[in-house]
């Protein structure tokens, strides 16, 4: 059986390439996360300053997988 890590909310700080991102969590920790396969499959793009939900690795809490991107707020002209 596969172990699942905790899911936390974070903000994308920068793009690292290869579908990896540096995130800042609510408690101030920095995490390197990659995009989950479903987000990649559905062509959901993640950019800097997006709010996301990250599932942390149970063995290494400084690595994770982005499982959800919150909708962006629409800018008014």
Steps between C-alpha positions, in 0.01 A plus 500: 500500500625843407553754776359847448654812642320802641333744262578868558437827321781702350591773254725447199816708547683413178513254212801268501444330162411138423150555649652573842428801715631658818211560741464698819265339751286683757750423779789653302661173385628472144420185303589372154191349337412353164168497316282192538418299191133601497584873492747439219250283312226765519744778393458700820781755505665605826677835516679707763271642773231232450338349810526120496444194718807282544515140619830468687713189479472301825874424494633844405292801606696729266363328187146472376248477218261777393151349493277807459529859375245748631325705228666831422315821575393680185646845456253779436595751228 
